[in-house]
Amino acid sequence: MDAPLVLSMRLDPLELDKEAHNVDLRSIYPLDFYMATLKGAKVNDYWMHRMDTIKRRLSTPAQYEGFGYSAETWDINDCPTVSSYKTINVTLDKIERQLALARIIRAVDPDDVAERILSTHLLPDMIGNLRSFSTQQFRCGKCGAKYRRIPLAGRCTNWIKGTNAHRCDNKLILTVSEGSVKKYLRIAQDISDRYKISNYLKQRIVLMGKNIESIFPEQYKETTLDKFM
C-alpha cells in the first residue's frame, strides 16, 4: 500500500500536503513566542502571523532554500532504523504502550488519545471486517475454486479436468474468519470502560458488540424438553 503510483521529476511545494506548509523555518524563537504559550494563545492567532513558515513562502524562490532549524545534528539519517511499531507484534501491546506514554506526558490528554484510537482505528476495522465477513466468498482448500454461496452438496463441485477427470468434492472454507471480526472487540470495550470517552462512541461500541454477538452467538448446552418445561 506504500508503493508509489506516480513519480514526479519536479518538486512543487503547492502539491504537497497542506500540513507540511505549517512547518516553521526560524532558527531562533522570539521571547514573545514563549510568552504566548504561557498565555495559552491559539496557534492560528500567533503562528501564522509572526512565524516564518513554508506557507508564507509558497510561489516564491524562497520556498526551496534558506530553511532555518533550531537543533543541530551531525547526520540527518542518525535516527532509529527500526521503530517499536515493528518490533511489537501484538496489537494490544502497541495500544497499551501508546496509552501508557500518553498518561505520563503532561501535554497529552490520555482520554483524547483513547478516543482517537477507537474512532480512527479499532471501530472502523471492526465495521469493515464485519462487512467483509457478511459478503465473503467460500474457497476450496484443494483446488482454490471460489463460491459466492455454498453449493447444496456442501462441498466443492468444481470439475477438475485431466486424464482422470473428476469432481473435487473437497471441504469449503471461509475466506474471512470469525477471529478477524472479533479480535478488536474486547480491546475496544476495555478502553471504553477505562477512559472517559464520549457517550456517542461508547454507544457505537455497544451496538457493534451486539451486532457481532448476533452473528456469532454464544454456544448453548444441549438440554431436553422436560428441563425447559
Protein Blocks (a to p, Z undefined) as FASTA:
>chain_A
ZZcfbdcfbdcfklmcfklmmpcfbfbdcfklmmmmmnopafklmmmmmpccfklmgoia
klmgoiacfbdcfblklccfbdfklmpmblklmmmmmmmmmmmpmkbcfklmmmmmmmmm
mmmmmmmmmmmmmmcccddfklopacfbdcfkopafbdcedjkgcdfkiacddfbdfklm
mmmmmmmmmmmmmpccdfklmmmmmmmmmmmmmmmccddddddfklmZZ
